[in-house]
Amino acid sequence: MRYFILGAGSWGCTIAQMLKDNGHEVLLWAHSEEHANLLNKRKKMPHLPDVDLNVPVTADISVGKNYDALIIAVPVQFVRSVLEKIDYDVSIVLNLSKGIEIATGKRVSEIVHETLGCKYAVLSGPSHAEEVALKLPTAVVVAGEMASEFQREFSNDYFRVYVHDDVVGVELAGALKNVIAIAAGIVDGLGGWDNAKAALITRGLYEIARFSIEFGANPLTFMGLAGIGDLIVTCGSKHSRNRRYGEMVAKGYDPVYLLEASKEIVEGAFTCKAVVENYGNKHDLPIIKEVYEVIYNRKSPIDSIKSLMSRSLKLEMEEVRRWLEKSSKNS
């Protein structure tokens, strides 16, 4: 297939170069003529100056009508406004972006359905651009329509793609793990407590699964690459901007100022805002709500930890256990 990629950041450029190396025709779209011209001139990856980018870049979104598939690689808060620029029929969208729209609480699949009304798939998993661009071993999942075709066309000797059938679970896993990664960074910034971080990641995964079940996701999805796999890398990697942001907040930097000053999008900060402000009154989200409090109400990270540790005692995995028992009975 021929691919038109919306978004010329590090991930969009990395995927574009990989697809070209795989033998496909690829064109990148940048949000401005200035950015497109810079990339065409330098022929280097943004944020990865030692890695070549041999894919053409345009700022004209209308030329996407000449391509078979449209790939989304722009920050989620801008997805709707970018898609609204498209005035031609799109056959299928493959989404690479991870997050939830603040204004509506909607996932990217829902935004695509509302704006383009076309086929949809999502690719996600533990896949920092810094390593994929260097052709280091990576495994991800793709869920949705034409998943098998994307699996074949993306896979190579360093990028392995598995097919999945849970679009909602894959989307929510990719979005919510960024919030937990901010919390993990806070723990790192407070002193790198191993016990606390292990508990946080484990309970964070459970919180993600419990929330996602309410939207039709399969809890087993969170045991795979899109869930625990992506959560591990985002909570522990030196490349994780969400983890790094949390660490800086714990060290005393103003959380809102950091968001405004950052040259990179800290997607988890916007995702926790989207979740808490759209669903916080309906769902039990202790970790996500505390991250929200730390960022937007400037609650002390230490006080947030105390709030989490003093919650009422309960059974572990209660909601997921009930889901599995119900599914067993229905089958």
KAPE-V301070 format. One record per helix or strand. SS is the DSSP state (2 for helix, 1 for strand). FROM is the first residue (numbers start at 1). TO is the last residue. If there is no record, write none. Layout:
# KAPE-V301070
ss,from,to
SS,FROM,TO
SS,FROM,TO
This chain:
# KAPE-V301070
ss,from,to
1,3,6
2,10,21
1,26,29
2,33,42
1,44,45
1,48,52
1,57,58
2,61,66
1,69,72
2,76,83
1,92,95
2,108,115
1,119,124
2,129,132
1,138,144
2,147,154
1,159,164
2,167,190
2,194,213
2,219,223
2,225,236
2,241,250
2,255,261
2,267,279
2,286,296
2,301,309
2,318,330
